[in-house]
């Protein structure tokens, strides 16, 4: 990982050459997926954030990532499909650029790395948010009530009449998840829409502190 991050500075030409080959390969694979499978969209995973911030600067992102992302997103749209991106960690620095190049859906807005309400206020009218339910703390360590409150909080933070909000898990499942917590998540997610104006503000503050 250290080599991968320093190569942007030490071997920029080689990085561009590698990303050029990869991008061409991905776009050809996308064409075949559309032609042979009739897919509706592409959902890819490319973690570019840590728990505290992005892995690299905005300048590095704009030189080495943004141009190739744009080509791939443009290809998806050319094929009449959507392009969804999963990226864990704090990637707020990159969101305006990802939106500008046409990203359709972002996942998961990882809890405790970014402020969900702030992200929603800034970007929810510009991009569809596939909100990821917290899998690091709430599912393995929280109570059923914690799970239900978290679902309500996510609905409060992101949901609005015009849509562009979906709810899912923040990442893949692990063995420390509790079955009864998953059951609580399932039933809470099926509840009808919550009127944000009538919700108890203290309950929302509960989650912003990161407490369990």
N, C-alpha and C positions, 0 to 999 in steps of 0.2 A: 504493500500500500504506500509506503514511503517513497519507493521508486516511482510509482504511478503518479504521485502528486508532484514530485520534483522534476519529472520528465517534461512537464509543460514549460519549465524554464530552461532546462539543460538541452532538450532535444525537440524543440517545437516543430521543425520540419518533419521529423519522423512521426510525431504525433498526428500532424495533419495528413500525412500519407496513410497512416493506419486508419484514421477516422474516415478518409476518403474511400478506402476499400470496404470498410464496414458499412458505410452509408449506402454504397452501390449494392452491396449484398443484401442489405435489409430491404431496399426498395424493390429489388427483383423478387425477393421472397414475398413481399406484400402483393406484387402483381400476380404471382402464382396463387397466393391464398385467395385473392379475389376471383381470379379466373376459374380455379379448380374447386373452391369451397363456397364461393359466394358469401364471404364474411361481410358483416355489417360494420365492423370496426376493429381497431387494434389497441390492445391494452398492454403496455410495456412497463417494465420495472427498471429504474435507473437511479438508485439512491445517490443524491448529490448534497445531502445535508447531514450534519451531526445533531446531537441533542441540543447543542448551544448555538449553532450557526452553520453556514454552508462550508463545504470542504475547501472551497477556493474562492478567490475574489470575483467580483463582477466582471472585471477585465478578462480574467481567464475564461469565465463562462462565455462571454461574448465572442472571444476569439476562437475557442476550441469546441464549444458545444452548440451555441445558438445557431450558427449557419447550417450545421448538419441536422439539428432538430427541425429547422425550418424546411429543409429539403424533404425530410421524411413526413412531416405534417402536411406539406403541400402535396406530396404523393398520395397520402391517405385521402385527402379531399378530392384530388383528381380522380381517384378510384370511386368516389361517391361514398366514402366511409368516414367514420369518426376516428380520432386519435386520442387515447387516454394515457395519462402518465401517472405511474406510482413513484413517489419519491419520499422516503422517510426523512425525518429530521426537519430542521428549520431551513426552509428554502424561500422564505418571504422575499429575500433580496432578488430572487430570480423570477418571481411571479409576474411582474409587469412585462418582462421580455417574453416569457412563455405565452402570455395572453396576446401580446402583439403579433407573434408569429402564428397564431391561430390554434393553439392547444384547445381542445374541446372540453376535456374533463381532467381535473386534478384530484389525486388521492394521496394521502389520507388527511392532510392538515393534522399532523401528529400531535396528540395531546401533550401538554407540558413543554412543547418546543415553540409553539406559536400561540398567540391570543386568538381564539376562535372568533370571538365577536368582532375584533378588529379586522381580521381577514375577511369575514363576511361583509362587513360594512364597506370595505374597500373594493372587493372583487366579485361579490356574488352576482352582480348584474352583468359581469363580463365573461364569466366562465362557470361551467357546471362544477359543483363541488361534490365529490363522492366522499362524504365525511366518514372517517374511520373511527369506529368505537374503540376506546382505550383498551389495549390488550396487555399492557405492561403491569397495570395496577388493579384496575377495577374488576376485570374478569377473574384473575387468579386470587386476589386478596380482598375484594370488596364483598359486601353483603348483597342480597337480592334487592334491597332498598337502594343501595348505592348504584346498582346497575340501572334500575328504573329511573332514578334521578338523572343519571348521565344521559340516558336516552332523551328525557325531556329537555335537558340542557342543550343537546345537539339540535333538537327540533327548534328550540327557541333561537339558537344562534344562527341557524342557516335557513330554516324553512320560510317561504313566502308564497303568496298566491300564484305568482307567475312561474313557479317551479325552479328548475336548475339546482335542485338539491336531491341527493340520494344518500342513503344510510347503509353502511356495511361495516365489516371489521377493519381495524387499522392495519392488520398484518395476518400472516398465517397462524394457525392454531398450534398450541404447545401443550405438553402433558400436564402443566400445572393449572389449566383451565378447569373450573368446576362446572359440572353438568347442570346443577340447579341455577347457576348464574347465567348460563347460556339459555336455559329455559325462560328465565326472567327477561333476558334480552329479547328473545323472540316475541314474547307476549307484549312487552312494552312497545316494541317497534310496530306492532299491529294496531296500537291504539289510534284513535282518531286524532286529527291535528289539534295542536294546543294553541289557544288564544294567548299570544305572548303578553298582551297587555294585562291579562288577569293573573299571570304567574307571580308567585312570591319572589321578590327580588333577592331575598336572603338565600334562597335555594340556588340561584345562579351564582351568587358570590361564593357559595360553598365550593363550587367547582373551579372558579378562577384561582383560588388559593392553592389548589393541588392537594387538598386534604382528603383523607379517606376515613 
